[in-house]
Amino acid sequence: MMIEPREPQYQWGQQVVALVDLVNDGTYPDRAPDEVLVETGSEGEIVQVGRHDELNQPVYMVEFEGGLVIGCLEEEILLCMELDQMLAEARGQSSGQMGLLSDSSPDTAAA
């Protein structure tokens, strides 16, 4: 059974944030195996988009601070602007909920 290829969701040049700690899978022999190379929340830029042949899905070469380039799957990164939007929406929802809580005056509670 062949896995259908998944088209890349992101493009070269886009700013992304790591959603998980990215560890050394052996790509960096001068670093310890399983050493955390990039921590969750670190920002980087996609410098190349390729494909993982066995998984038949996109792999993003992301340059993080210090020039460290790491291959990432889509599940491991998110566009910075998408994260900013999600945070703004979460802030808006939480402040909206707080407004509802503060509106519970005795008059509205009895209705």
C-alpha positions in Angstrom: 0.0 0.0 0.0 1.4 3.4 -1.0 1.1 6.4 1.1 -0.3 9.4 -0.8 2.2 12.3 -0.8 1.4 15.2 1.4 1.9 18.6 -0.1 4.0 21.1 1.9 1.9 23.4 4.1 4.7 25.9 4.5 7.2 27.6 2.1 10.8 28.8 2.0 11.4 32.0 3.9 8.6 31.7 6.4 9.2 32.3 10.1 8.3 29.3 12.3 8.3 28.4 15.9 9.3 24.9 17.3 6.3 23.2 19.0 8.5 20.6 20.6 12.1 20.2 21.8 14.1 19.2 18.7 16.7 16.6 19.6 19.8 15.3 17.9 18.9 12.2 15.8 22.5 11.7 14.9 22.6 14.5 12.3 25.1 16.4 14.5 27.9 13.9 15.4 29.7 16.5 17.5 26.6 16.7 19.8 25.4 14.0 22.2 22.7 11.6 20.9 19.2 12.8 21.9 20.7 16.2 23.1 18.1 19.0 22.8 19.3 21.2 20.0 16.4 23.6 19.9 13.9 24.1 22.7 10.2 24.5 22.4 9.3 28.0 21.5 12.5 28.8 19.6 12.0 30.7 16.3 13.6 30.0 13.0 13.3 30.5 9.3 12.5 27.8 6.7 15.5 27.7 4.3 14.6 24.7 2.2 11.6 22.4 1.7 12.2 18.7 0.9 10.5 15.4 1.1 11.0 12.4 3.4 10.9 9.5 1.0 9.8 6.7 3.4 7.1 8.8 5.1 6.2 10.6 1.8 5.7 13.9 3.6 7.4 17.3 3.6 10.5 18.0 5.6 11.5 21.6 6.3 15.1 22.6 6.8 14.8 25.3 9.5 17.6 27.7 10.5 17.4 28.5 14.1 19.5 30.9 16.2 23.2 30.4 15.9 22.9 29.0 12.3 21.7 25.6 13.4 19.8 24.0 10.6 17.4 21.2 11.5 15.0 19.1 9.5 11.5 19.4 10.9 8.2 17.7 10.2 5.0 19.8 10.0 3.9 18.5 13.4 7.0 20.0 15.0 6.6 23.6 13.8 4.0 26.3 13.4 4.1 29.6 11.5 5.0 32.5 13.9 2.0 34.5 12.5 -0.4 31.6 13.2 0.9 31.3 16.8 0.5 35.1 17.2 -3.1 34.9 15.9 -3.9 32.0 18.2 -2.6 33.9 21.2 -4.5 37.0 20.3 -7.7 35.0 19.9 -7.1 33.3 23.3 -6.5 36.7 24.9 -9.7 38.0 23.4 -11.7 35.1 24.5 -10.4 35.1 28.1 -11.0 38.9 28.4 -14.5 38.4 26.9 -15.2 35.7 29.5 -14.0 37.9 32.3 -16.4 40.6 31.1 -19.3 38.2 31.3 -18.3 37.2 34.8 -18.1 40.9 36.0 -21.6 41.6 34.4 -23.3 39.3 36.9 -25.1 41.9 38.9 -28.0 40.9 41.3 -30.5 42.2 38.7 -29.2 39.9 35.9 -28.8 36.9 38.3 -32.5 37.1 39.3 -33.8 37.2 35.7 
